[in-house]
Amino acid sequence: RPAAAMNANGSPLLIGGINASGTPTSTFTGLIDDVQVYGGALSAGDVAFLFGHPGQNLAQPGGLPELEPKFLNGQFVAGHDSTIYTSSNGETWTSQAASLTGDVNDIAFGNGLYVVVADSGGIYTASSLGGTWTPQPSGTPLPLNRVAHVNGQFIAVGGGSGTPVVLTSFTGTEWSNAATSAFKPPSCAAAR
């Protein structure tokens, strides 16, 4: 059904409560995460996508990929489903041939290598974005959500069902499971 129209007024936006004459009341006492505001009603498919992909955005008008673009190695890079997109200006996007399995969740660049993490523990590497993507063993079937290149090494995080996964690699091709017994990453954990 169509969303109710929002009335333009001078009141600040309040999430998790009611603005009663400028005073927040009936406030929510828990934690609120991953707030996104849209200009219209979402379809059932949009809601299902957001539920299954925490922290990701819906595709924007003009073909902007779902994942937040990163500026890597002199260009903007983002992913959608199993496709990598590149842009020189952040506005016009070109899909790159990629032989990836599963949804692309994040991408990083370091030591002359691109690393992609995906669902089902997928890790892929390539020396160029239009080149051949090589699957790398991650040792986990759990989704990997974020990857970063920090202080000379790659760090990939993810997990599921209360089981966190933290993987590290200096090469991008050989991954080790870091000690995770005391580590509980938030859904947005990773240096960007």
C-alpha positions in Angstrom: 0.0 0.0 0.0 1.3 3.5 -0.6 3.1 5.2 2.2 1.4 8.1 4.0 2.6 11.5 2.9 5.1 13.2 5.3 4.0 16.6 6.3 6.7 19.2 6.0 7.2 21.1 9.2 9.9 22.7 11.3 10.1 19.8 13.8 13.3 17.8 13.9 13.2 14.2 12.8 12.8 11.9 15.8 13.4 8.1 15.4 12.3 5.9 18.3 9.9 8.2 20.0 7.2 10.8 19.6 7.8 14.6 19.4 5.2 16.2 21.6 5.4 19.9 21.3 9.2 19.8 21.0 9.7 17.3 23.8 10.6 13.6 23.0 8.2 11.2 24.7 7.5 7.5 24.6 11.1 6.9 23.6 12.3 3.5 22.6 14.7 2.1 25.3 16.6 -0.4 23.2 19.2 0.0 20.5 18.3 1.1 16.9 20.6 0.1 14.1 20.8 0.6 10.4 18.3 3.5 9.9 17.6 4.3 6.3 15.1 6.9 5.1 13.5 6.6 1.6 11.4 9.0 -0.4 8.5 6.5 -0.9 7.1 3.1 0.1 9.4 0.1 -0.2 8.3 -3.0 -2.1 8.2 -6.4 -0.4 11.3 -7.3 -2.4 13.1 -4.2 -1.1 12.3 -5.0 2.5 13.3 -8.6 2.0 16.7 -7.5 0.5 17.4 -5.1 3.4 16.5 -7.8 5.9 18.9 -10.3 4.2 21.7 -7.8 3.7 22.1 -5.7 6.9 24.0 -2.5 6.4 23.6 -2.4 2.6 21.6 0.1 0.6 19.0 -0.4 -2.2 20.2 0.4 -5.7 19.9 4.1 -6.4 18.4 5.7 -9.5 20.9 5.9 -12.3 22.4 2.4 -11.7 24.5 3.2 -8.6 25.4 -0.2 -7.0 24.0 -1.3 -3.7 27.2 -1.3 -1.8 28.7 2.0 -0.7 31.4 2.8 -3.2 35.0 2.9 -2.1 37.8 4.9 -3.7 40.4 2.2 -4.4 43.6 2.5 -6.5 42.5 5.7 -8.2 38.8 4.8 -9.0 35.5 4.3 -7.3 34.6 0.6 -6.9 31.4 -1.1 -5.7 29.5 -4.3 -6.0 26.0 -5.6 -6.6 25.0 -9.3 -6.6 28.0 -11.0 -8.1 29.2 -8.0 -10.2 31.9 -5.5 -9.6 31.3 -1.9 -10.8 33.9 0.9 -11.4 33.6 4.6 -12.0 36.1 7.4 -12.6 33.7 10.1 -11.3 31.3 8.3 -8.9 28.3 8.9 -11.3 28.8 6.8 -14.4 29.3 3.1 -13.6 30.7 0.3 -15.7 30.3 -3.4 -14.9 33.5 -5.4 -14.9 33.6 -9.1 -16.0 33.8 -11.1 -12.8 33.5 -14.8 -12.1 32.2 -14.5 -8.6 29.8 -16.8 -6.8 27.5 -15.3 -4.2 26.7 -11.7 -3.3 29.6 -9.3 -3.2 29.6 -7.9 0.3 32.8 -5.7 0.3 36.0 -5.1 -1.5 39.5 -3.9 -0.5 42.8 -3.1 -2.3 46.3 -3.5 -0.9 49.7 -4.9 -2.0 48.7 -4.6 -5.6 45.7 -7.0 -5.1 41.9 -6.6 -5.0 40.1 -8.8 -2.4 36.4 -9.4 -2.5 34.4 -11.0 0.3 31.0 -12.7 -0.3 28.3 -14.9 1.1 29.2 -18.5 2.1 32.7 -17.5 3.2 33.7 -16.5 -0.4 37.0 -14.7 -0.9 38.2 -13.8 -4.4 41.3 -12.0 -5.5 42.4 -10.2 -8.7 45.3 -8.0 -9.7 42.9 -5.9 -11.8 39.2 -5.3 -11.6 38.6 -6.4 -15.2 40.9 -9.4 -14.8 40.3 -13.0 -13.6 39.0 -13.5 -10.1 40.6 -16.4 -8.2 38.7 -18.0 -5.4 40.7 -18.3 -2.2 40.1 -20.8 0.7 38.7 -19.0 3.7 38.0 -22.0 5.9 34.5 -20.9 6.8 31.1 -21.4 5.2 29.7 -18.4 7.1 29.2 -15.1 5.3 32.0 -12.6 5.2 30.6 -9.0 5.4 33.5 -6.6 5.4 37.2 -6.6 4.3 39.8 -3.9 4.8 43.6 -3.6 4.2 45.2 -2.1 7.3 48.8 -1.9 8.3 50.0 -4.2 5.5 47.4 -7.0 6.0 43.8 -7.8 4.9 41.2 -8.3 7.6 37.9 -9.9 6.8 35.0 -10.1 9.3 31.6 -11.8 9.2 29.8 -14.7 10.8 26.3 -15.8 11.6 24.1 -17.4 14.3 26.2 -15.8 17.1 29.5 -17.1 15.6 31.9 -14.3 14.7 34.5 -14.9 12.0 37.7 -12.8 11.8 40.2 -13.8 9.1 43.6 -12.2 8.4 46.0 -12.4 5.5 49.2 -10.6 4.5 49.0 -11.9 1.0 45.2 -12.0 0.3 45.6 -15.6 -0.8 46.4 -17.4 2.5 44.0 -16.7 5.3 44.2 -17.5 9.0 41.3 -17.5 11.5 42.1 -14.9 14.2 41.3 -15.7 17.8 37.5 -14.9 18.0 36.5 -16.2 21.4 36.4 -12.7 22.9 35.6 -10.8 19.8 32.0 -9.9 18.9 32.1 -7.6 15.8 29.1 -5.2 15.3 27.4 -5.6 11.9 29.4 -2.6 10.6 32.8 -3.6 11.9 35.8 -2.9 9.6 38.0 0.0 8.9 37.0 1.8 5.8 
